[in-house]
Structures are given as structure tokens and as C-alpha cells.
Amino acid sequence: MLNINEFINDKYRILLLLNDYKGPDGYSRLSQSELAEKLNLSRVTINKYVKELINDKYISIEKDHLSKFKILKKTEKIVDILITLKNCMIE
């Protein structure tokens, strides 16, 4: 049995984790260090991908709280698809 998670890249894993830790206000309060630890990636890698996700307008960051990320509306649909894929198992 093949798990589709093997084909989901690190940017998508970051989005999924931010979504998992999203509060009622829509913000995820994970620091980049926490993201790195939970995803078993370096902080350099996390920083690179977070910057790309912000520049590409998939997530935003609250300027007063650098560890407060928000998944933007257009990204919510992508996250829903990813969650569906994440739960898929292929025989």
C-alpha cells in the first residue's frame, strides 16, 4: 500500500501544519523553530519556504507577531484538497 504523503512536498507540509494549529481567529501561532522541529526540517529551510509562501500570497504574517501566520482565503481551498490527498491511501 502506498501512502500519498510521500509525494507531498515541504511547502505543502508547512501549510498543512499551519492549518492543523489554526485558532478560531484563523491564525496559527507556531514559530519557525516549532515548524522546523515538528516537520524535521532546518530553520533555514522553513525560513526559505515561509518567505516564498508569503511572497506568493498563500499565507500572511502579522507584523507585530512574527510567529502568527494566517492561511489566506485562496489557500484554504488548496489546504482542503491537500487534507483529502493526505488521507488517501493507494493500493
C-alpha positions as CSV (number, residue, x, y, z in Angstrom):
1,M,0.0,0.0,0.0
2,L,1.4,3.4,-1.0
3,N,0.8,6.5,1.2
4,I,0.2,9.7,-0.8
5,N,2.0,11.7,1.9
6,E,5.3,10.5,0.4
7,F,4.6,12.8,-2.6
8,I,3.6,16.0,-0.7
9,N,6.5,18.5,-0.6
10,D,7.7,20.6,2.3
11,K,5.8,23.7,1.4
12,Y,2.6,21.8,1.5
13,R,3.6,20.1,4.7
14,I,4.1,23.6,6.2
15,L,0.6,24.7,5.0
16,L,-0.9,21.5,6.5
17,L,0.8,22.0,9.8
18,L,-0.2,25.7,10.0
19,N,-3.8,24.6,9.2
20,D,-3.6,22.0,12.0
21,Y,-2.6,24.7,14.5
22,K,-5.1,27.3,13.3
23,G,-7.0,29.0,16.1
24,P,-10.6,30.3,15.9
25,D,-9.3,33.7,14.7
26,G,-7.7,31.9,11.6
27,Y,-4.1,32.4,12.8
28,S,-1.6,29.7,13.5
29,R,0.8,30.6,16.4
30,L,3.7,28.3,15.6
31,S,7.2,29.9,15.4
32,Q,9.5,28.9,12.6
33,S,11.5,26.9,15.1
34,E,8.4,25.0,16.1
35,L,7.6,24.3,12.4
36,A,11.2,23.1,11.9
37,E,11.0,20.8,14.9
38,K,7.6,19.3,14.0
39,L,8.5,18.8,10.4
40,N,12.1,17.6,11.0
41,L,13.5,20.4,8.7
42,S,16.1,23.0,9.3
43,R,15.1,26.6,10.3
44,V,16.9,27.8,7.1
45,T,14.6,25.6,5.0
46,I,11.5,26.7,7.0
47,N,12.5,30.3,6.6
48,K,13.0,30.0,2.9
49,Y,9.6,28.3,2.3
50,V,7.8,30.7,4.6
51,K,9.2,33.7,2.7
52,E,8.1,32.1,-0.6
53,L,4.6,31.3,0.8
54,I,4.3,35.0,2.0
55,N,5.6,36.4,-1.3
56,D,3.3,34.2,-3.3
57,K,0.4,35.3,-1.1
58,Y,-0.5,31.9,0.3
59,I,0.0,33.0,3.9
60,S,0.4,36.3,5.7
61,I,2.2,37.2,8.8
62,E,1.1,39.6,11.5
63,K,3.7,42.3,11.6
64,D,3.6,42.7,15.4
65,H,3.8,38.9,16.0
66,L,6.3,37.2,13.7
67,S,5.1,33.7,14.8
68,K,1.4,34.5,13.9
69,F,0.7,33.1,10.4
70,K,-2.7,33.2,8.6
71,I,-3.6,31.0,5.7
72,L,-5.3,33.2,3.2
73,K,-8.6,32.5,1.5
74,K,-7.2,31.3,-1.8
75,T,-5.0,28.9,0.1
76,E,-7.9,27.4,2.1
77,K,-9.1,25.5,-1.0
78,I,-5.6,24.2,-1.6
79,V,-5.4,23.0,2.0
80,D,-8.8,21.3,1.8
81,I,-7.5,19.4,-1.3
82,L,-4.3,18.5,0.4
83,I,-6.1,17.2,3.5
84,T,-8.1,15.0,1.2
85,L,-5.0,13.8,-0.5
86,K,-3.2,13.3,2.8
87,N,-5.9,10.9,3.9
88,C,-5.8,8.9,0.7
89,M,-4.2,5.5,0.5
90,I,-3.5,3.9,-2.8
91,E,-3.3,0.1,-3.1
